[in-house]
Every structure is written in C-alpha cells, then in structure tokens.
C-alpha cells in the first residue's frame, strides 16, 4: 500500500491539471440586459405643480432638504461637559 507522502506529488499534479483545465474553457460571459422599469400608473404620478408655486420656492425647499439631510450624516462636534470643571 503506498504511503500518503508518495501520493502527494500525483495528487498535486491531478489537482493542478483540474484547475488549469477549468480555466482553459473559453466561454463568453452571458449578455445582460438592463432591467426594464415599467411606467408609473396614473394614480402614482405626482400631480402637476399648481400655478401658485414659483421655481424659487421649490429651489429653496430643495436646498433646505439637502441641508437637513447633510446635517444628519455630518459628524457632530464633541459635547461640552454638563458642569464646568471645578478649580481650587
């Protein structure tokens, strides 16, 4: 019966041959189509902007929302201690 040490080079060569033959198969990658997004139904669409709304009002609201969202993700400064340090 052969010892495991004698089988090691043969097993290594067999494993290497399997790995190389697996990489040698030249197949083209599958063609992926972009996902198709169906149009929104009329109930889900945003209504038209009323004539009372001005573009500057909408721009201001957009800036306010952006600033609010940025403040949620920005790091906060370290908090001050509740009591001032006492000195003698």
C-alpha positions, 0 to 999 in steps of 0.5 A: 500500500503506498504511503500518503507522502508518495501520493502527494506529488500525483495528487498535486499534479491531478489537482493542478491539471483540474484547475488549469483545465477549468480555466482553459474553457473559453466561454463568453460571459452571458449578455445582460440586459438592463432591467426594464422599469415599467411606467408609473400608473396614473394614480402614482404620478405626482400631480402637476405643480399648481400655478401658485408655486414659483421655481424659487420656492421649490429651489429653496425647499430643495436646498433646505432638504439637502441641508437637513439631510447633510446635517444628519450624516455630518459628524457632530462636534464633541459635547461640552461637559454638563458642569464646568470643571471645578478649580481650587 
